Amino acid sequence: MERLNAAFLKGRPRPTPRIVQFGEGNFLRAFFDWKVDRLNETTGSDWGITVVRPIAGGFPHSLDEQDGVYTVLSRGVAENGEKISQPRLIACVRNEVAAHGDWPGVLALARDPNIVVVVSNTTDAGIAYVPSVGYADDPPASFPGKMTRFLHERWKTFGGAPEMGLQMLACELIDHNGDELKRIVLLHARDWGLEPEFVRWVETANAFYNTLVDRIVPGFPRAEADELRRDLGYDDTFMAAAELFHLFVIERKDGMPELRLPLGKHDEGTIVTSDVTPYKARKVAILNGAHTGLCALALLAGVETVGEAVSHPAGARFLDRLLNEEVIPFLTLPKPDLEEFASAVLRRFRNPYIRHLWHDISLNGLVKYQTRNLDRLLAYRERFGKPAPLMTLSLASWLAFYLGRFQGAGKLPPRDAPAIIERIREIGALDDGTAKGLDSMVGAYLGEAAFWGRSIDDPQLRAKVAEDYLFLTEQPFSFERLAAILAA
């Protein structure tokens, strides 16, 4: 079968490279590049992308082998419940340059006046300060080091012209990603003794935007590859499957320039706002918080996947009540926006094309509860003077899961740092089968700052967690038993 190439675009225009993208992985290709490609088609605009492979090794093939063309397969459940699978050929990626092996080629991009935007996704740890990185490295090992050298090359080439500054869209999954990239770039400029005029140019002529990105991208659909090749009529090494949902929030703070790339004006899944914080809080509390809220309960009940859990009436009802009664009332965005996002999350969980295992989600579950759910647990208690019933049930289920006190626990061990697992075992040993032992165990669990960042123990919460723990462990737990709680 013929390998995918530009001929399959059937005359679709190939845009001028105006964006440099650090990162060749599935996520950016099925998220950012897919959005840019649709923008070009919708508006007739001319936004091409040159991909820089920032690290050595990795996938052995280059996008150049397919003329930069690849397929994004958007799949999921529509609002009307219909299953959708939409292939799209991406035409906006023009070529790939390897930073390791062709660093001069990357610097040549800095000298190209057509380049006006840089986008990156270099893993969560990619935006990090590495003091050993040097100006003359070929290439600098870290992404901020590469970016500093790239910007200095551009400053030298264009004599510090303000209009030659770049707009950076950092898509790494860390807080204040653009601000952090700028901070480290300026640190490297100081370390390397670069010109004060260059530092001022970085600060005044370039813009570093914080972003929030949200789309599940499973990547190459290996299990269906042969069938998809037959249906599409070509072989595509770079095909990437993604869910239907996509959200790109770009923070344009007061004083920052208008975005050159007008996704916010033409893409329904892109929001430009002066403060990304409420959108991040929404994502963490609703999407991530729903996962964490149901995860341990599903594992105790022997439910293997997210899709299976939300297809069960009890699982769906639990999440609906958790989000609408114990999460949404404590977030700051308008209620209709939050309810719409919550409905979209539940559809995403039902996506038949994604098999998301609860045991994978359980990794580092206690710290996830702390960062995703604890604020809502405490806010509910503050407002209503009693523990949030479903958040507290979830909290008790994590204790039962980590202690392995459920059927099938031998095949589903807790996945966390050894010190956390050892501490939870010590806490579990306090339960000697008596009411006093149970109280001591739950008190130690709630009082452990290593789990929650501080003690959250109080008599009322302790009593409710102990009650829920007994309900979950005195007899085998199931979603049928969960349904009984929800109906009470």
N, C-alpha and C positions, 0 to 999 in steps of 0.2 A: 504494500500500500504506500502511496506517495506521501512524503513528509510534508507537513504544512509549510507554506511559504507565502510570499506576497502575492503570488498569482491567484490565490484563493480569495483575496480581497475584492476581486472582480472590478478593479478600477477605482476603488475607494481612495481618496486622496491620502497621501502620507505627509503629515505636518512637519514643519521646521522644528528641529530640537531647540526648545526654549526653557526646558526644565532639566536639571540634573538631579537624578534620583540615587541616593546612597542606599543600596539594598535591593537585591534581585529576588527576594523571597516571595513566596506565594501571597503573603498578606498584601504587600503594596501592589503587586500586580493585579490582584482580584479586588482591590479596594480603591486605591488612589488612581491607578492607571485606568481602571475600568470607568471611574467617574470622569476622568479627563477625556477618554475616548467618546463617551456619551455627550460631553459638553461640545466637543468638536462637531459631532454629527448634528446636534440640536441647533447650534448657533453658527455653524460654518466657520468656526474659529480655527486657529493655526497653532495648537499647542502640542509640540512633539517632545518626547522624553528620551534622554540618554541615560541608561542605567549604569551606575558604577558598582561593580562588585567589590565591597570594601574589605573583605577578608580573604585570605588565601584558602585554597581547597574548596570544599563544599561540593555542590552538584557539578558533575564533570562536563556537562553540556553548556553551551553558550546560547543566549537568545539570538545571536547572529546566525546560528545554523538554521533558524526559521525566519530570517529577515526581520526579527523582532516581533513577529506575529504569533499569537497564541490564543487559546480559547478560555473564556471565563464562563463557567456553568453555574448560573444562579438558580438555586433550588430551595423549595420550601412550601409552606402552606399559605395561600392567599386569605384575605379577610373572609371570603365566602366559604372557606374550607377546602377549596380546590387545590390539588397538588400541582405545582408548577416546576418545570425544568427548562430554563432558557439559556441556550448557548449564544455567546457573542464573541466574534473575532475582534481582537484588539489591534488597532492599526496605529496607535499613537506612539508606541515604543519603536524607536528607530534603530538603536544599536546598543551594544554593551561594551564597557571598558573595564578591565581588571586593574584595580589599584595595585595589586601585587603582580608585577610583570609588565605593567604599562603605566607607571605613575606619571611619566611625562605626558601621556595621553590624557590623563585626568587633569593635569595642570593646563593643558591646551584648552580644555573646556572653560577654565577660569578666564582665558584670554578671548573667549568668543563673546562678542557684544550681544548676540541673540539670546544668550542665557540670562534669565532674569529671576528665576525661582529655583530654590533647592528644596527637595523633600527628603526625609530620611526615616528609616525604621531599621535601626541597627541593633535590635534586641533591647530588652529592658536595661541591660548593663552597658549598652553602647555609649551612652552619654555619661562618661566617667572621666575624672581627672587622673591622668597617668603621668607623674612628674618626670619619668625617665624618657618620655617622648622628645625627640629633637627636631629642629627645623629642617635639617638636611637629611633626615631619614627617608628612605626610598621603599615604601612610603612610611609616614608616621603610623605607629601601631594603632592608636585610638582614633575613633571618628572625630572627636573635637580637635585632635591634633591635625588630622587631615583637613578639617574645615578651616582651621587657622591658616595653614599653609596655602590652601585654595584661595582664601580671601586676600592674603598678602600678595599672591601672584596677580590677582585681579587689580588690587590697588596699584601695584607697580605698573601694570600694563596700561591702565587708563589714567595714570597720573592723579589718582585720588578723586576723580570726577564724581560728584555726589550722585548723579543719575546712573552711575554704573554699580551702585550698591545692589545687593541681592535681598530677596525676601525668603526667609527660611521657615519651612513648615516641618517642625519636628514631630514625628508620629510615634516616638517611643512611649511605652506604657509606664511613664513615671509622672509624678506631679510636676507642673510648671516646666515641661520639657523644653520649650523654647528659651525660657529664662535661664535654665540650667546650662543649655548649650552655649548661650552667649557668655555666661559667667566663666565657663571653662575656656572658651576661646580667648577671652581677655586675660585669663591666668597664663595661658601659653604665650600670649604676646608679651606679657611681663617677663616670664621665665626666659624667653628668647631675646629679650632686649630689643624688641621691634620698635620702630619709630613712633613717637607720640602722635604724629600726624596720622599714622595708620590706625592707632587706637581710637582717635577721634572719628575717623572715617567709619570704623566698625560701629561705633556707638551712635553716629548721627545719620549715616547714609544707608545702613542696613537694618532690617527689621526681623526680629526673631519672634515668631508667633507661637504661643502655647496652643496645644490642640488636645482634643479627646477623640479617639477613634473607636468604632464599635462595629465589627462584622465578624462573624465566625467563618473562618476559611479553612476547611479541612484539607485543602490542597488537592493533589493528584488523585482522582477517583480510581485507585488501583483495582478494586474488586470488579469494577464495571468497564475497565479499559477496553477490552476486546469488543464488547457490545457498542460502546460509544464510538470506537473507530469505524465500525460498520455503519452506524447511523449517520455519522458526520462525513464520512468519505475521505478521511485523511488520518495520518498518524501525527499526534501532537504530544511531544515530550513535555511541554510546559503547561498543559491543560491544568486549570485550577478550579475546583468546585468551591462554591461559597453559598451562604444562606441568602435569602432574598433581602433581609433587613440590612440596612447600611446607614450609619450615622457618622458624620464628620463635623465636629464643633471646633471652630477656629476662634480664638480669643484675640480680638482687635481692641486693645486698650486705648484709652484716651490719648491722643497725640500720635498714635501709630498711623502709617499711611494706609490708604485704601488698598485692598488686595488686588494685585495685578491679575491673578488667576480668578475669574469671576464665578467660581463654583457656587458661592452663596446665592447668586442671582438666578441660577438656572438649574440647580440640582436640588430636588426635594429632600434629599438626605444630608444636605450641608447647611449648617447654621453658623452665621458670623455674629458674635456677641461680644460685649465689653467684659464679660466675666464668665469663664468656663466653669467656675466652681459649682453652681447649682446643677449643671448638667452632669458633672462628674458625680455629685452626691446622688442624683437620680439613678445613674447607672449602677453605682456601687450598692445603693440601698435596694433597688428593685430587681435588677438583673442578677447581680452577684449575691445579694441578700436572699433572694428566692432560692437560688441554688443551695446556699449554706443553710437556710432555714429548713429545707426538706431533706437534705442529704443524709444525715445520720438516721432519721426516721425511716427513709426508704431502705437503707442498708439493714436496719434492724428487722424490717418487714420482709427482707429477701427480694426486694425489687431492684433489678440490676441496672436499668437505664433511666435517663430522664424522660424519654418518650413514653416508656411503659408507665412511669409514675403519673404523668399528667394525663394519660389516657384513662387512668382509673378515677372514678368519680371522687373518691376520698382524697387522692393526691391533688386533683384539680381544685376541689373545694378548699383544701388546706391552703393552697397558694393564693386563691382568690381572696379568702378571708385575711390571711397574713398581710397581703399587700394593701388591701383596702381598709383594714381596720387598725393595723399596727405599724404600717410603713408610710403610706401616702399622707396621712394626717400630720406627719412630722417633717415633711419636706417643704421647700419654699417656692418651687415653681407653681404656676396655676394648676388647680386640681384637674381640669380637663386634659392638660398636657400630660400630667402624671398618669391619669387613668388610661389615656391612649397608649402611652409607653408601656404600661403594665399589660394591657391587652396584647400588644405586639410581642412582649416577652413570653407570654403564655403560648402564643402561636409559634414562636421560635423554639420553645421547648418541645412542641409537638412535631417538629420537622422530621418527616420520615426518612430523610436522606442523611441525617446525622445521628450516629449511635454514640451517645455521650454516657460513659459509665460513671455511676455514682462513686465507685471506689477511686476512680481517678480524681474526681472532684474533692474527695475527702482529704487529699494531701494537705497537711498543715491546717487541719480543720479548725483548731481552737483559735489560732491567730486570725483565720478568716472570719470566725464569728466575732472576734474583737473588732476588726476593722470594718466589717460589713453590717453587723446586726446589733452590736452592743449599744450603740447610741440610741437606737429606736427602743430597745428594751428599757433603758434608763429614762428616756423621754416619756414613755407610756406611764411608768411608775410615777414620774414627777407630775404628770397631768391628772392621772386618775387615782393616785394613791394606792395602787395595787399592782402586782406583776402582770405583764402582758401575757395572756394565757398561751398563745401559740408560740411566741418567742421563748417563753419559759419551758414549754414542752420540748422545743428544739434544743434548748440549753441542756436539759436533762438527757436528751437522746445522745448528745455528744459524749456525755460522761459514760453512758452505757456502752456506746460504741468503742471508746478508747479502752474501757475495761474488758471488752470482749464478752459482755454478758448478754448474748443473744445467740440464737440458732445460726450455725454457719460461720461463727466468728473465726474459726481456724483458717478459713480460706480468705478472710477479709481483715487482715491485721491493720491496726492504725498505722498511718504513714506520716511520720513526723520526726523531728530531731530526737536522737537517743535520750537527751536530757529531759525532754518533755514527756516522752513515753515512760521513763523511769520515775519521774515525779508523779505521774498519774497512777502508776502502780503503787507507789507509796501511799497515795491518798486512798486508793481502793482498799488497801489493807486495813484501813481504819474501820471498815464496815464488818463488824463481827456478827451480824445477824440480829442485833438488837436495835431498838429504836435509838438508843444513845449512840451506837456505832454508826448508824445511818446519818444521824444529825452531824456527827463529827466529820464523816466523809464529805458530806455535801458542803459543810462549812469550810473545810479545807479547800475544796474544789473552787468555791466562789471567792475565797480569800486569797487565792494564788495569783500574785502580781505577774508571774511569768506567763500566765495564760491571758490575763485581761488588761495588763498594764497598770493595774491597781487592784485593791480589794473591792469586790462588788457585793460582799456578804452583808446581809441584814436578815433579821429574823423572819420577816414576811416572805422574802424571796427564797430563803433557805427552806422554809416549810413547804412552799409550792414546788420547788425543784425536787425535794425529797418525795413528795406525793407523786409527782409525775414519774420519777425514777422507779418507784415501786410499780406503778401502772405499766411501765415499759418492760420490766424485768421479771415480775412475779409469775407471769405466764407468757408463752410465745406471743410476740407482737406481730400484728398484721395490719394491713390497710383497712380491713373490716373493723378492727378495734379502733383505728383512727377515725373511721366514719362515725362510730358510736360517740366518741368525744365531740366531734363536730356537730352532731345532732343534739347534744345535751343542752 
